[in-house]
């Protein structure tokens, strides 16, 4: 029994383990790093976050377009159905074309600040994308540890049922020979029934944990190995807070959005100022030989051309209160963004301190519960031995067995909680991203600057990117997850 318990607890032990870099067959993940890499490559929520960032990138060339020349062409074909009686030429039809060019010179600073706001939102979006990565990785680590935990709990519950089943058989045999009473048999039957219910619950929890793993990772969990130790954990909560205030991506993104909102105020105020542009236009009209002769027999020119250029200034005098309303709206949104920075900072501080406390508490629980498990094993052995000489009852044995089982469950749960809390702490500190986790071993990491550099100076109207297609694989072909675990052998001390 003691050896089997140690084997079961080792299944959930969070000790150092080498990370296998090779791919697993049948789309399964067996190490934490493999699970994180598969989620990084295949998770639809992360792919959607990347697509949203590419949409944010497009805001920069959109804002810059207002500072670039605008060239328009117009073609007109006219059929004159009825002419004025006073007309001497009376054309029957005409074909005309016109080109117009406008070059912005001054827009009150609105365009410049729009570009600055768009560029700042790109930086905020990159921080948000980092936050999406950290959030996903925290979910994957939690799911990974939940599978390990529930596999261990199913093993413990199975072993508990087997032990109680053996105990019931022994109790029934002793009852048959008159050594025990019917009460002893009933107590054993009751504990066995409860243990079977706990086993069913543990199996259902294992199936749920495995299905959650599939949804996040896009692959089924294989024989999961113990996760590696987490580097860079702080010794003090305040040190963790200081790091988080510098590196947390959510806080960085909130600060960038607040700065962008400040630029929006200047954009709104610019609508009161004059706008200056240089313009030019030219046109041609061809009457297609349908102009008649004028008195005196003179034939007019069938094609006429024109061209003009100049400077145009637009001076807003009254706009119905629109500029002031827009500026007030931008100021209110800027105020909200500034307050959101403080709210995000509070959340970060709270998350870091809570995760640090949970990690330390769970680690302490692991140490104390390990002693409880060892003591429970000795206690159960002693109670069984004392029962053979009549100093202990069957109920004492059942209680000792239940206490040991509870201690084993608490130890498995504490190990899981300690690891999840530690990873949550790293994520809140901004140190749980793809590069921090060494995922470049599984392929190139996504670089959001590549798309931005590709499109930021693309001023051509007629370019086109391929139509988007789904990047993330479906999990419909992954078989439903079960609650099977390696066979548990019952060893009764």
Secondary structure, 3 states (H helix, E strand, C coil): CHHHHHHHHHCCCCCCCCCCCCCCHHHEECCHHHHHHHHHHHCHHHHHHHHHHHHHHHHHHHHHHCCCCEEEEEEEEEECCCCCCCCCCCCCEEEEEEEEEEEEEECCCHHHHHHHHHHHHHHHHHHHHHHHHHHHHHHHHHHHHHHHHHHHHHHHHHHHHHHHHHHHHHHHHHHHCCCCCHHHHHHHHHHHHHHHHHHHHHHHHHHHHHHHHHHHHCCEECCCCCCCCCCCCCCCHHHHHHHHHHHCHHHHHHHHHHHHHHHHHHHHHHHHCCEEEEEEEEEEEECCCCCCEECCCEECCCEEEEEEEEEEEECCCCCCCHHHHHHHHHHHHHHHHHHHHHHHHHHHHHHHHHHHHHHHHHHHHHHHHHHHHHHHHHHHHHHHHHHHCCCCCHHHHHHHHHHHHHHHHHHHHHHHHHHHHHHHHHHHCCCCCCCCCCHHHHCCCCCHHHHHHHHCCCCCCCCCCCCCCCCCCCCCCCCCCCCCCCCCCCCCC
